[in-house]
Amino acid sequence: MLSINKLSYYISGVPLYHQASLHIGPKDKVGLVGLNGKGKSTLLKIIFGEIQPDEGKISTSGDCTIGFLNQDMLSIQSEESILSITMGAFEEARLIQQKIERILLDLEKNPSDSLINKLSSLQEKFGDLGGYSMQAKAEEILEGIGFRTHQLHQPLNEFSGGWRMRVMLAKLLLEKPSLLLLDEPTNHLDMPSIEWVENYLKTYEGATLIVSHDRRFLNNAIAKIVEVANQTLTMYEGDYDFYVNEKELRSEIQQNAFINQQQHIRQTERFIERFKAKSTKARQVQSRIKALDRLEKIEEVVQNNATVNFQFTFSRRSGRFVSQLANVSKTFGPVKVFEETSVCIERGDKIALIGANGKGKSTLLRIIAGTESVSGDVKKGFNVIQGFYAQHQLDALTLNNEILEELKLAGTGKTEQDLRNVLGCFLFSGDDVFKKIKVLSGGEKSRVALAKTLISEANFLLLDEPTNHLDMQSENILIQALQQYEGSFVVVSHNRHFTNQVANKIWYIENNKIKEYPGTFDEYEYWLSQRRSPHPSKLAKQEKKKVKKSSYPQKRVKNKNSTLVTDLQTIETELMKKEEEKGEIERQLSQPKIYSNPDKLVKYSTQLAAINEQLADLTQKWELIIEQLETWDKG
């Protein structure tokens, strides 16, 4: 459907892409990943035709249509209602609707057979184009991505940039282009909306190419990964987790090949140097010189897995109770946000505050910080030193300061080398630390502001959407930092992978009160799914019956084929053993310190890949025996 052949694109003479190629099929679901600044958004603009490549060719099939959602849409202005703008996706149907309305007016004044026939023809075509359901479809999508019913007739101009982006996304999804280009579609979505978009894209009839830094979103919405690195495009046939494991294996193979080739080059060069003056060896020397000239050099693998290697220091340790809210209520005019709600934060709590936009999450952070007036009691605990990170703090950075200078102003008393170590963890190395704040990208400014927050010696952090504008490498650094952090924090985030990695408690807002789940985000999701089941106890019994039926078929067919039953028991035992081994390896890989030991990382990654293959093979054998046993049982 779309082919990119030997694409090259230069910025000020420096290649962003060089001889890059890619093919996307009619139903491919592709995630585009890579470090910030490597050209992901640029590639989407080149495909859409906004930017012309310097070399190469982009070709599409004749019937291919392309839709593009980009960050420039944040600034779109319009007095039209968001429902009307979204229904613009049905342009042909709406034009026919206008013709139908005009004919109906004409029929009132001058009825005729020709007008009736024309009306009938237009109404049939209107129905074929889905005209009678277009408003319902538009409403369904708008409400799916977070708008409330009463908002659908409000003008677009009344909404913030993030909400305008949602409207453009809704319109694009309804247009259903053959190829859907999405640039960071989850940036301005809350968790319920992200899940809705995921489910929509899973069944999307066309192809998708998505730039995203949301790991779980990519795992759920795509089936292939294209990595942008080294001025080229590399395809991985799997989701993001597969890409991470496969990239590690490929890197290991490439690095070994590089080492072997370098050894071969050194040996050849030594031979040339030793015998170049001997006439009897002239032919062999020339042969080796030509062989070296023809040799296709293997690149050394550049590791991008930065690790956090600095220690958090507190000038004092907080008391057991960090913050307490008692009978707190908050309203904005007629809108009630909190009503008589109470909650307590204890030392060591790492809390993720989740939920849909507009529920009061950022307001709650300001209440805890003491910057939002409320009725009720808000008490800060003993020896608490508070640090607050939010997006508006990017604007508080001093634009004319250098990065290193900005960190010195944080007032921690750390040495310049200590600050350089911190900045190195946040991907600012060498002379990068002397860059002016004003020349940094949004993601780079976020990293500077986060570094300032984390070195502030605060023993209690309030973090509002800290992963916004961060690429996956930077997000991983933040995860490591917060996992090592020995203080307490409350973080607002819509990033599910990040939330699951850092939080040991989940807060959510329900009926204007703060509710708590004492566990990780994955555990909370499971609990929530059970809670939403209409008859959880009944469903649990049904599931138990299913497990009993499928796990122990030997009880039903014991006398019919004892050999198969024995084989089944052996496989089940082996499956349990392999699952335990897999769990232990995953536990090792989840430890932050593993990423500072390449040998162990390669070892465990290789073992995990092998065990996954073994599990797949055993599961296939198990299912085959089950089918045979059930067939004979019915007989």
NUKOL-242597 format. One record per residue (C-alpha): residue in one letter; x, y, z. Coordinates in pm, 1 decimal, m for minus. Example, Ala and Ser with C-alpha at 12.3 -4.5 7.8 and 13.67 -1.06 7.14 Angstrom:
BEGIN
R rest        u        v        w
R    A   1230.0   m450.0    780.0
R    S   1367.0   m106.0    714.0
***
This chain:
BEGIN
R rest        u        v        w
R    M      0.0      0.0      0.0
R    L    282.0    241.3     88.3
R    S    648.8    201.7      0.3
R    I    942.8    419.7    101.0
R    N   1247.0    354.1   m113.9
R    K   1596.1    489.7    m35.4
R    L   1467.4    799.5    141.6
R    S   1717.5   1070.5    235.8
R    Y   1641.0   1396.2    414.1
R    Y   1892.3   1655.5    534.5
R    I   1871.1   1940.1    786.3
R    S   2146.8   2199.6    737.3
R    G   2349.1   1939.7    549.3
R    V   2321.1   1680.2    827.9
R    P   2131.4   1361.3    730.2
R    L   1821.8   1287.4    936.0
R    Y   1753.3    993.6    703.7
R    H   1992.1    831.4    458.8
R    Q   1882.5    561.6    211.3
R    A   1598.0    453.3    443.2
R    S   1332.4    211.6    315.2
R    L   1001.2     83.9    452.8
R    H    690.5   m100.3    332.1
R    I    348.0    m79.8    498.6
R    G     75.7   m324.4    395.7
R    P   m302.6   m255.4    374.0
R    K   m382.9   m368.6    730.1
R    D    m48.0   m324.8    905.6
R    K    m57.3   m178.7   1255.4
R    V    284.1    m15.7   1301.4
R    G    440.5    174.2   1591.3
R    L    720.1    422.2   1512.6
R    V    971.1    452.7   1798.4
R    G   1307.3    614.9   1863.9
R    L   1475.6    886.4   2066.0
R    N   1340.8   1240.2   2051.2
R    G   1490.1   1443.5   1768.4
R    K   1564.6   1144.3   1545.7
R    G   1294.2   1225.7   1288.5
R    K    974.0   1035.3   1377.9
R    S    736.4   1329.4   1332.6
R    T    934.8   1442.5   1027.7
R    L    880.5   1102.3    864.4
R    L    503.4   1132.3    910.6
R    K    510.7   1477.8    749.5
R    I    714.5   1342.7    456.5
R    I    464.1   1058.4    404.5
R    F    170.8   1302.5    422.4
R    G    339.2   1534.8    173.7
R    E    398.3   1833.8    401.0
R    I    775.7   1794.4    357.2
R    Q    958.7   1687.7     42.7
R    P   1249.8   1441.8     78.6
R    D   1589.1   1528.7    m68.1
R    E   1626.0   1185.9   m224.9
R    G   1423.4    870.5   m265.1
R    K   1066.3    791.5   m353.2
R    I    740.8    741.8   m164.1
R    S    472.9    553.3   m356.9
R    T    119.4    448.1   m265.2
R    S   m143.1    229.8   m425.9
R    G   m394.8    414.0   m639.2
R    D   m683.1    391.2   m391.8
R    C   m475.2    480.0    m83.5
R    T   m598.0    770.8    127.2
R    I   m390.7    915.3    412.2
R    G   m510.7   1088.3    729.6
R    F   m271.1   1270.5    962.0
R    L   m311.5   1376.3   1324.9
R    N    m24.6   1603.4   1433.5
R    Q     56.1   1836.6   1720.9
R    D     m3.9   2146.4   1503.1
R    M   m378.0   2082.9   1541.9
R    L   m360.2   2208.1   1902.4
R    S   m394.5   2564.4   1769.5
R    I   m698.7   2511.5   1544.0
R    Q   m970.9   2773.2   1599.1
R    S  m1340.7   2751.6   1504.8
R    E  m1680.4   2878.3   1620.0
R    E  m1845.8   2558.2   1496.3
R    S  m1965.6   2303.9   1750.1
R    I  m1739.3   2008.0   1807.1
R    L  m2018.3   1775.1   1688.3
R    S  m2049.4   1967.0   1361.3
R    I  m1671.9   1962.5   1306.8
R    T  m1656.5   1589.2   1373.4
R    M  m1944.2   1521.6   1133.0
R    G  m1731.9   1695.6    867.8
R    A  m1585.7   1347.1    821.0
R    F  m1905.4   1265.7    628.2
R    E  m1850.7   1543.4    375.8
R    E  m2024.0   1374.1     80.7
R    A  m2320.3   1264.9    293.0
R    R  m2360.4   1616.9    435.1
R    L  m2361.8   1769.9     85.0
R    I  m2636.1   1528.0    m15.1
R    Q  m2823.5   1612.9    305.1
R    Q  m2817.9   1981.2    207.6
R    K  m2956.5   1893.0   m137.4
R    I  m3232.0   1684.4     24.8
R    E  m3326.5   1976.3    251.7
R    R  m3346.9   2212.5    m48.4
R    I  m3564.2   1969.2   m244.0
R    L  m3799.3   1929.7     52.8
R    L  m3842.5   2308.3     61.6
R    D  m3906.8   2315.3   m314.2
R    L  m4164.8   2036.4   m281.5
R    E  m4360.5   2243.4    m32.5
R    K  m4387.9   2524.7   m287.8
R    N  m4406.1   2332.2   m616.8
R    P  m4450.7   1953.3   m588.8
R    S  m4363.1   1750.4   m898.9
R    D  m4279.3   1391.7   m998.5
R    S  m3928.8   1488.5  m1110.3
R    L  m3848.8   1638.5   m768.3
R    I  m3991.4   1332.5   m590.9
R    N  m3780.0   1099.0   m806.3
R    K  m3471.0   1309.8   m743.7
R    L  m3542.6   1311.9   m369.2
R    S  m3583.7    934.3   m364.2
R    S  m3251.0    885.3   m546.3
R    L  m3065.5   1121.3   m310.2
R    Q  m3217.8    961.7     m0.7
R    E  m3106.0    617.6   m118.8
R    K  m2752.2    743.2   m177.8
R    F  m2759.9    924.0    159.8
R    G  m2845.8    596.2    328.5
R    D  m2571.5    406.5    145.4
R    L  m2317.0    661.8    273.7
R    G  m2431.6    606.8    632.0
R    G  m2594.8    949.5    649.6
R    Y  m2878.1    843.1    877.4
R    S  m2632.1    721.2   1141.6
R    M  m2353.5    977.7   1100.6
R    Q  m2458.3   1190.7   1396.8
R    A  m2488.1    885.8   1621.6
R    K  m2141.4    768.2   1512.0
R    A  m1991.2   1112.0   1573.2
R    E  m2149.8   1129.8   1918.9
R    E  m2025.6    778.3   2002.8
R    I  m1665.5    861.4   1914.4
R    L  m1665.7   1200.7   2088.0
R    E  m1806.2   1051.6   2407.2
R    G  m1567.2    755.9   2375.5
R    I  m1265.4    988.5   2392.2
R    G  m1394.7   1179.0   2692.1
R    F  m1648.9   1445.5   2592.1
R    R  m1975.9   1467.0   2781.8
R    T  m2308.9   1477.9   2601.9
R    H  m2382.2   1838.6   2697.6
R    Q  m2047.2   1950.5   2552.4
R    L  m2108.5   1825.6   2198.9
R    H  m2282.7   2144.3   2085.7
R    Q  m2024.3   2380.9   2236.3
R    P  m1793.0   2573.9   1997.9
R    L  m1444.0   2433.4   1946.0
R    N  m1291.7   2764.0   2065.1
R    E  m1420.7   2703.8   2417.4
R    F  m1189.9   2404.1   2460.6
R    S   m818.4   2389.4   2540.9
R    G   m561.1   2268.7   2288.7
R    G   m563.1   1913.4   2420.6
R    W   m940.7   1884.2   2386.2
R    R   m927.7   2034.1   2035.2
R    M   m680.5   1762.7   1946.2
R    R   m937.6   1505.0   2058.1
R    V  m1195.6   1655.5   1822.2
R    M   m952.6   1627.1   1530.5
R    L   m879.3   1267.1   1630.3
R    A  m1252.1   1185.6   1636.3
R    K  m1302.3   1338.1   1289.2
R    L  m1003.8   1149.6   1151.7
R    L  m1124.0    816.3   1292.2
R    L  m1462.9    868.1   1126.8
R    E  m1300.5    950.8    791.6
R    K  m1135.7    606.1    796.8
R    P   m842.1    673.0    562.8
R    S   m651.2    375.2    420.8
R    L   m345.3    482.8    621.5
R    L   m383.5    657.3    954.5
R    L    m82.4    861.0   1071.0
R    L    m99.9    947.0   1442.1
R    D    164.0   1161.0   1614.0
R    E    148.9   1108.6   1991.7
R    P   m230.3   1048.7   2000.9
R    T   m229.4    966.4   2375.3
R    N    m56.0   1289.2   2486.0
R    H   m383.6   1461.3   2568.8
R    L   m598.1   1160.7   2659.9
R    D   m684.6   1025.7   3002.9
R    M   m677.6    652.4   3080.3
R    P  m1041.2    571.5   2986.0
R    S   m998.9    755.3   2654.8
R    I   m666.1    582.9   2580.0
R    E   m830.5    244.2   2635.8
R    W  m1119.8    343.4   2407.6
R    V   m882.0    447.6   2127.6
R    E   m683.7    124.0   2171.2
R    N   m995.2    m86.6   2125.8
R    Y  m1100.6    120.3   1824.3
R    L   m761.8     85.5   1652.4
R    K   m748.9   m291.7   1710.7
R    T  m1042.2   m336.3   1472.0
R    Y   m957.9    m45.0   1240.7
R    E   m998.7   m165.6    881.9
R    G   m703.7     25.9    738.8
R    A   m334.7     52.8    825.8
R    T   m194.5    266.7   1107.2
R    L    146.4    425.5   1163.9
R    I    166.7    562.5   1517.4
R    V    435.2    766.2   1691.9
R    S    397.4    707.9   2064.6
R    H    601.8    693.4   2384.3
R    D    326.5    499.7   2562.8
R    R    459.1    144.9   2592.2
R    R    132.2    m22.3   2690.9
R    F    m61.2    163.0   2420.4
R    L    182.5     29.9   2159.0
R    N    155.0   m323.2   2298.7
R    N   m223.4   m308.2   2275.1
R    A   m271.8   m118.7   1947.6
R    I      4.0   m231.2   1709.2
R    A    158.4   m552.5   1574.4
R    K    487.1   m421.9   1430.9
R    I    754.2   m178.3   1544.2
R    V    969.9     41.5   1321.3
R    E   1271.8    189.2   1496.3
R    V   1416.5    521.5   1380.7
R    A   1791.0    513.3   1451.1
R    N   2119.8    571.4   1270.3
R    Q   1939.7    761.4    989.2
R    T   1746.6    452.7    883.5
R    L   1430.3    250.3    954.1
R    T   1438.0   m100.9   1102.4
R    M   1128.3   m323.0   1117.7
R    Y   1049.2   m562.3   1406.2
R    E    762.8   m810.0   1358.6
R    G    596.2   m783.5   1698.5
R    D    466.5   m548.8   1968.2
R    Y    682.3   m317.5   2178.3
R    D    781.3   m580.0   2435.4
R    F    890.9   m809.9   2152.1
R    Y   1090.1   m522.5   2001.7
R    V   1277.5   m462.1   2328.6
R    N   1377.7   m827.0   2360.6
R    E   1455.2   m873.1   1992.3
R    K   1661.0   m553.3   1976.6
R    E   1868.0   m676.0   2269.6
R    L   1936.3  m1004.8   2093.7
R    R   2016.6   m835.4   1762.4
R    S   2247.3   m590.8   1937.9
R    E   2429.5   m876.9   2108.8
R    I   2478.4  m1056.7   1775.5
R    Q   2591.3   m735.7   1604.3
R    Q   2835.5   m650.2   1883.9
R    N   2987.4   m999.4   1872.7
R    A   3018.7   m972.2   1496.0
R    F   3181.7   m629.2   1536.2
R    I   3434.9   m767.1   1787.4
R    N   3517.9  m1062.6   1560.1
R    Q   3557.1   m837.0   1258.4
R    Q   3783.4   m597.9   1447.5
R    Q   3999.1   m891.1   1551.5
R    H   4016.3  m1006.4   1189.2
R    I   4110.2   m654.1   1073.7
R    R   4388.8   m629.2   1332.6
R    Q   4529.6   m969.2   1230.9
R    T   4521.0   m872.8    862.5
R    E   4686.2   m537.9    931.5
R    R   4960.1   m710.5   1129.9
R    F   5023.0   m950.0    838.6
R    I   5040.1   m656.4    593.9
R    E   5274.0   m460.2    818.8
R    R   5500.7   m761.7    876.5
R    F   5539.7   m878.8    515.5
R    K   5487.2   m563.7    306.3
R    A   5865.5   m528.8    246.2
R    K   5912.7   m892.2    135.8
R    S   5886.5   m949.8   m236.8
R    T   5797.2  m1316.2   m185.8
R    K   5482.3  m1211.5      3.0
R    A   5384.3   m922.9   m225.2
R    R   5090.0  m1105.3   m383.7
R    Q   4945.4  m1213.8    m46.9
R    V   4992.3   m861.6     97.3
R    Q   4813.8   m699.1   m198.1
R    S   4535.9   m955.2   m176.1
R    R   4476.8   m874.2    190.4
R    I   4488.2   m496.1    126.2
R    K   4218.5   m533.8   m140.7
R    A   4014.4   m758.6     90.0
R    L   4022.3   m492.2    362.4
R    D   3915.3   m225.2    113.0
R    R   3619.4   m439.5      4.4
R    L   3519.8   m531.9    360.1
R    E   3176.7   m406.0    461.9
R    K   3233.0   m263.3    807.2
R    I   3007.5   m369.8   1093.0
R    E   2908.0    m82.1   1319.5
R    E   2973.3   m102.5   1692.0
R    V   2652.0   m110.5   1896.6
R    V   2586.5    215.4   2077.7
R    Q   2399.6    143.0   2399.8
R    N   2117.6    386.9   2476.8
R    N   2016.6    229.0   2808.1
R    A   2117.4    504.8   3047.1
R    T   2090.9    414.9   3414.6
R    V   2042.9    622.7   3725.4
R    N   2360.4    617.2   3935.0
R    F   2313.5    895.6   4185.5
R    Q   2187.4    877.6   4542.3
R    F   1895.4   1075.9   4675.8
R    T   1989.2   1262.1   4991.7
R    F   1759.4   1414.1   5250.6
R    S   1871.4   1670.3   5505.5
R    R   1603.2   1523.9   5731.7
R    R   1368.0   1226.1   5738.5
R    S    995.2   1288.6   5748.7
R    G    774.5   1165.3   6029.3
R    R    544.4    868.7   5987.4
R    F    253.5   1082.5   5863.2
R    V    350.5   1295.9   5563.5
R    S     15.9   1462.4   5491.1
R    Q   m338.2   1430.9   5619.0
R    L   m663.7   1557.7   5469.7
R    A   m968.2   1551.8   5698.4
R    N  m1323.5   1625.4   5578.6
R    V  m1197.6   1828.2   5282.0
R    S  m1449.5   1982.5   5042.4
R    K  m1383.9   2182.3   4725.9
R    T  m1614.2   2345.6   4473.4
R    F  m1564.2   2565.0   4167.6
R    G  m1886.1   2765.0   4144.8
R    P  m2168.5   2511.9   4106.2
R    V  m1926.2   2227.9   4032.1
R    K  m1852.3   2004.0   4329.0
R    V  m1505.6   1842.6   4313.3
R    F  m1460.0   1696.9   4663.0
R    E  m1709.4   1653.5   4944.2
R    E  m1612.8   1565.5   5302.0
R    T  m1325.5   1343.6   5191.2
R    S  m1038.8   1225.7   5412.1
R    V   m709.1   1058.6   5330.4
R    C   m364.9   1004.7   5482.5
R    I    m16.5    976.3   5326.0
R    E    242.1    784.2   5527.1
R    R    620.3    778.4   5492.2
R    G    718.6    541.8   5210.3
R    D    386.8    571.9   5025.2
R    K    431.9    587.9   4648.1
R    I     87.4    682.0   4528.0
R    A    m48.1    707.4   4171.9
R    L   m355.1    929.3   4138.7
R    I   m551.1    812.6   3834.3
R    G   m882.6    876.0   3662.0
R    A  m1053.8   1066.4   3384.5
R    N   m974.7   1431.0   3313.8
R    G  m1188.6   1680.8   3501.2
R    K  m1219.5   1470.5   3815.8
R    G   m991.3   1694.9   4021.5
R    K   m652.1   1520.0   4016.7
R    S   m439.3   1832.1   3965.0
R    T   m662.9   2018.7   4209.3
R    L   m591.8   1751.7   4470.9
R    L   m216.2   1794.5   4423.7
R    R   m251.4   2168.6   4482.5
R    I   m463.0   2101.0   4792.5
R    I   m195.0   1871.7   4933.9
R    A     70.1   2131.4   4844.5
R    G   m129.0   2397.2   5032.0
R    T   m175.0   2626.0   4730.6
R    E   m549.0   2563.1   4683.8
R    S   m803.5   2691.7   4936.0
R    V  m1049.3   2434.6   5071.9
R    S  m1289.2   2375.7   5356.6
R    G  m1167.2   2111.7   5597.9
R    D   m823.5   2035.6   5743.6
R    V   m500.4   1986.0   5548.5
R    K   m203.3   1902.7   5770.3
R    K    160.1   1866.9   5667.1
R    G    353.1   1606.6   5864.9
R    F    660.7   1643.1   6082.2
R    N    992.2   1723.0   5904.0
R    V    828.0   1715.5   5560.0
R    I   1022.4   1888.2   5278.9
R    Q    800.9   1914.6   4974.3
R    G    891.4   1927.4   4604.9
R    F    635.0   1997.6   4328.6
R    Y    670.5   1919.4   3957.5
R    A    409.0   2030.8   3705.6
R    Q    410.0   2140.4   3341.8
R    H    391.8   2510.6   3433.0
R    Q    733.1   2474.3   3596.7
R    L    887.6   2449.3   3251.1
R    D    794.6   2815.5   3211.2
R    A    964.1   2888.9   3544.4
R    L   1304.2   2783.4   3407.6
R    T   1534.7   3080.0   3344.1
R    L   1568.5   3087.1   2965.0
R    N   1909.4   3254.5   2953.1
R    N   2065.8   3013.6   3203.4
R    E   2275.8   2719.4   3096.0
R    I   2148.9   2377.1   3206.6
R    L   2428.1   2328.8   3461.0
R    E   2374.3   2679.1   3595.0
R    E   2001.1   2612.5   3633.7
R    L   2069.8   2307.9   3849.7
R    K   2317.2   2500.2   4063.7
R    L   2034.7   2743.0   4144.4
R    A   1832.1   2456.6   4290.6
R    G   2027.2   2530.0   4610.5
R    T   2129.6   2176.4   4699.5
R    G   2498.1   2250.7   4757.5
R    K   2602.2   1963.5   4530.6
R    T   2938.7   1986.6   4356.0
R    E   2958.9   2050.7   3982.2
R    Q   3064.8   1689.5   3925.5
R    D   2761.8   1565.9   4122.7
R    L   2534.5   1782.8   3908.8
R    R   2702.6   1657.8   3590.8
R    N   2636.7   1300.4   3706.9
R    V   2271.0   1385.0   3760.4
R    L   2244.7   1551.1   3418.1
R    G   2416.8   1250.5   3262.3
R    C   2136.5   1033.2   3397.3
R    F   1890.9   1266.4   3223.5
R    L   2080.6   1236.4   2891.8
R    F   2277.1   1563.1   2909.4
R    S   2643.7   1473.7   2868.0
R    G   2964.2   1656.8   2777.6
R    D   2909.4   2008.4   2647.3
R    D   2530.0   1957.4   2647.8
R    V   2528.3   2088.3   3005.7
R    F   2625.0   2432.2   2872.8
R    K   2322.9   2461.9   2642.1
R    K   2092.6   2755.4   2710.6
R    I   1746.9   2665.1   2840.9
R    K   1589.7   2872.4   2562.3
R    V   1723.3   2641.7   2286.1
R    L   1591.4   2320.3   2444.4
R    S   1295.3   2122.6   2315.8
R    G    989.4   2062.1   2531.7
R    G   1115.4   1716.5   2626.5
R    E   1459.9   1850.6   2718.3
R    K   1307.8   2122.5   2936.6
R    S   1097.9   1856.1   3108.5
R    R   1412.3   1658.5   3189.0
R    V   1583.0   1967.8   3333.5
R    A   1279.6   2050.6   3550.2
R    L   1254.6   1688.4   3667.5
R    A   1625.2   1681.9   3754.3
R    K   1581.8   2001.1   3960.8
R    T   1288.5   1846.1   4145.2
R    L   1467.6   1519.7   4219.0
R    I   1787.3   1682.0   4355.2
R    S   1599.2   1927.5   4574.0
R    E   1641.2   1706.5   4885.0
R    A   1262.6   1697.3   4916.5
R    N   1141.4   1391.1   5106.4
R    F    789.2   1429.9   4964.3
R    L    723.3   1483.8   4592.2
R    L    409.3   1590.8   4408.5
R    L    441.1   1507.9   4037.4
R    D    179.2   1616.1   3781.7
R    E    212.1   1427.9   3448.9
R    P    593.5   1395.2   3467.3
R    T    615.7   1169.4   3159.2
R    N    463.0   1423.8   2919.1
R    H    712.2   1506.0   2640.3
R    L    952.0   1230.9   2753.2
R    D   1070.5    962.4   2512.6
R    M   1086.4    603.5   2636.1
R    Q   1451.5    622.5   2734.6
R    S   1388.1    931.4   2947.2
R    E   1076.8    770.0   3092.7
R    N   1282.0    464.7   3189.8
R    I   1531.0    690.6   3368.6
R    L   1248.7    854.0   3564.2
R    I   1111.2    510.0   3655.3
R    Q   1451.7    403.2   3788.8
R    A   1488.0    728.4   3982.5
R    L   1147.3    694.4   4149.4
R    Q   1204.2    325.0   4225.4
R    Q   1523.9    420.9   4409.4
R    Y   1364.0    722.3   4578.2
R    E   1330.1    654.3   4951.6
R    G   1085.6    935.2   5025.1
R    S    712.5    954.6   4956.6
R    F    531.8   1085.2   4650.2
R    V    196.9   1133.7   4480.8
R    V    207.4   1121.0   4099.8
R    V    m67.3   1202.8   3850.6
R    S    m17.4   1010.4   3528.1
R    H   m215.6    855.8   3242.7
R    N     80.7    638.1   3146.2
R    R    m14.3    289.2   3263.8
R    H    327.2    125.9   3224.0
R    F    492.9    408.0   3418.5
R    T    223.9    398.6   3687.9
R    N    255.7     24.3   3733.8
R    Q    633.4     48.2   3768.9
R    V    649.1    320.7   4035.9
R    A    337.0    308.5   4254.5
R    N    258.2     87.1   4554.6
R    K    m85.9    244.2   4610.4
R    I   m355.4    366.4   4372.6
R    W   m583.3    661.5   4445.7
R    Y   m895.9    723.6   4239.9
R    I  m1178.6    974.0   4276.0
R    E  m1532.3    838.4   4305.2
R    N  m1847.4   1021.4   4411.4
R    N  m1638.3   1329.1   4502.8
R    K  m1428.8   1128.6   4745.7
R    I  m1074.0    993.3   4732.8
R    K  m1064.4    613.2   4735.2
R    E   m753.8    397.9   4782.2
R    Y   m646.0     60.1   4644.9
R    P   m341.8    m81.5   4833.6
R    G   m143.1   m232.8   4546.4
R    T     10.2   m183.8   4201.7
R    F   m176.0    m55.8   3897.5
R    D   m197.0   m403.2   3739.5
R    E   m346.5   m538.1   4063.2
R    Y   m589.6   m244.6   4070.6
R    E   m699.7   m313.5   3710.9
R    Y   m766.7   m677.7   3793.9
R    W   m960.7   m578.9   4105.5
R    L  m1158.6   m325.8   3902.7
R    S  m1247.9   m581.6   3635.4
R    Q  m1381.5   m814.8   3906.6
R    R  m1571.2   m528.4   4067.0
R    R  m1739.0   m437.7   3736.6
R    S  m1851.7   m795.9   3668.3
R    P  m2232.6   m814.2   3705.7
R    H  m2217.2  m1136.7   3907.6
R    P  m1858.7  m1181.7   4022.7
R    S  m1928.5  m1479.3   4244.6
R    K  m2121.0  m1654.2   3967.0
R    L  m1849.2  m1577.0   3711.2
R    A  m1581.8  m1702.1   3949.3
R    K  m1769.3  m2031.7   3985.5
R    Q  m1801.5  m2061.0   3607.3
R    E  m1429.3  m1995.0   3562.3
R    K  m1350.7  m2250.7   3830.4
R    K  m1559.0  m2506.7   3643.4
R    K  m1376.9  m2423.3   3318.6
R    V  m1037.6  m2469.0   3479.8
R    K  m1144.4  m2791.5   3644.3
R    K  m1282.9  m2924.8   3317.8
R    S   m981.9  m2839.8   3102.5
R    S   m702.8  m2896.3   3353.6
R    Y   m806.1  m3246.0   3461.0
R    P   m954.9  m3419.4   3157.6
R    Q   m799.9  m3749.2   3274.4
R    K  m1083.3  m3786.5   3524.8
R    R  m1331.6  m3809.8   3237.2
R    V  m1129.3  m4021.8   2998.2
R    K   m898.5  m4212.6   3226.1
R    N   m997.2  m4553.9   3096.5
R    K  m1003.0  m4455.3   2727.7
R    N   m641.8  m4350.6   2672.2
R    S   m410.2  m4373.1   2970.9
R    T   m100.7  m4293.7   2758.5
R    L   m238.6  m3953.3   2654.8
R    V   m341.3  m3879.6   3012.2
R    T     11.7  m3955.8   3133.3
R    D    155.6  m3732.0   2861.1
R    L    m85.6  m3457.2   2962.0
R    Q     19.1  m3475.7   3326.8
R    T    386.5  m3461.7   3228.0
R    I    329.0  m3153.7   3010.2
R    E    128.2  m2979.0   3282.8
R    T    409.2  m3038.3   3532.2
R    E    663.3  m2903.6   3284.5
R    L    442.7  m2599.5   3209.9
R    M    425.2  m2512.0   3580.0
R    K    801.3  m2550.6   3612.7
R    K    870.2  m2327.3   3311.2
R    E    624.8  m2062.6   3436.2
R    E    810.6  m2049.8   3767.2
R    E   1144.2  m2016.8   3585.9
R    K   1000.6  m1740.5   3368.3
R    G    870.4  m1556.3   3673.8
R    E   1214.3  m1564.1   3837.5
R    I   1386.7  m1434.6   3522.2
R    E   1129.6  m1154.0   3486.9
R    R   1188.0  m1064.4   3851.1
R    Q   1563.2  m1036.9   3781.5
R    L   1500.5   m824.4   3471.1
R    S   1274.7   m590.9   3670.5
R    Q   1563.7   m492.8   3899.7
R    P   1708.7   m152.6   3796.7
R    K   2065.5   m263.8   3873.7
R    I   2046.7   m531.3   3601.5
R    Y   2075.9   m260.0   3335.4
R    S   2423.0   m166.7   3458.9
R    N   2546.8   m523.9   3398.9
R    P   2532.8   m599.2   3021.5
R    D   2645.3   m960.4   3062.9
R    K   2365.1  m1045.7   3302.0
R    L   2112.6   m851.6   3094.1
R    V   2202.3  m1048.8   2781.2
R    K   2201.3  m1373.7   2977.1
R    Y   1854.6  m1322.9   3128.2
R    S   1707.9  m1183.0   2805.0
R    T   1831.8  m1486.3   2611.3
R    Q   1694.3  m1722.6   2876.4
R    L   1356.9  m1544.1   2870.8
R    A   1330.9  m1571.8   2491.7
R    A   1416.0  m1943.4   2510.4
R    I   1162.1  m2012.6   2785.1
R    N    888.6  m1826.2   2594.6
R    E    954.0  m2053.3   2295.5
R    Q    944.4  m2360.8   2518.5
R    L    618.1  m2248.0   2678.0
R    A    461.1  m2189.7   2335.7
R    D    567.3  m2538.0   2223.7
R    L    441.2  m2705.9   2542.5
R    T    110.3  m2515.7   2526.6
R    Q     58.1  m2628.4   2166.8
R    K    119.5  m2992.1   2265.5
R    W   m113.9  m2955.3   2566.8
R    E   m394.5  m2817.5   2347.8
R    L   m349.2  m3097.4   2093.6
R    I   m383.6  m3366.9   2361.2
R    I   m688.1  m3192.2   2510.3
R    E   m856.5  m3193.5   2167.7
R    Q   m784.4  m3563.0   2120.6
R    L   m910.6  m3650.6   2467.0
R    E  m1229.8  m3449.0   2424.8
R    T  m1291.5  m3611.7   2084.2
R    W  m1255.1  m3960.5   2226.8
R    D  m1463.9  m3865.9   2529.6
R    K  m1754.1  m3760.0   2306.0
R    G  m1716.5  m4084.7   2111.8
***
